[in-house]
């Protein structure tokens, strides 16, 4: 249940860090993939919005798999 996850994240610094690292990696991966796909060297706010949403989907899909 989500309340158990929240409680565990609050009380377990290693679990918290693991989730933090996984979320950060999902964003990093999507930024890399987006730049490669679009051949962009620099990203604007619209690009970041697309990347953030793809990263969120990536993280959630990995979580529920």
N, C-alpha and C positions, 0 to 999 in steps of 0.2 A: 504494500500500500504506500501511497506517496507520503503519508505522514511518517511512516517508518523510515523512508529514505531521508526525509528532512531531518528527523531526529538524529539519524546516523551521520549525516553530513555535518550537523552542528557539533556532534560529540567525537567525531573521529577525524583528526586532522589529515591522516594519510588518505582516507577515503575522499575527503574534500579535495585534496590536492590531485588525486587521480581523476576526479570529475573535471576539475579545472584544466588539467593537462589535456584531457580528451576533447573538451570543448575548444580549447585553443588550437589543438592539432586539426580539428575539423575545419576551423576557419582558415588556418594556414594552408591546408590541402586545397580547399576550394579557391583561395586566392591564387595559388599557383596554377591550378587547372584553368581558371578563368583567364588569367594572363596568357597562358599558353594557347587557349582556344581563340582568343580575340587578338592575339599578337600586340597587346597593349603593354607599354612600358610603365605607364603611370595610370593610376586608378582615380576616378572621380567619385563623388558622393553617390551617384546612381549605380556605379559599378559596385561600390561597397554594400549598397542595399541588396543587390542581387547576390553577391557573395555571402553576405550574412544569412540570408534566407536559405541558400543552398547548404551552407555549413550547418545551420540548425536542422535541416532535413537530414543531412548526413549523420549528425550526432544522434538524433532520435531514431533513425533507422538502425544504426549500430546498437543502440541501447535496447531496442525491442526485438532484435533478431534472436 
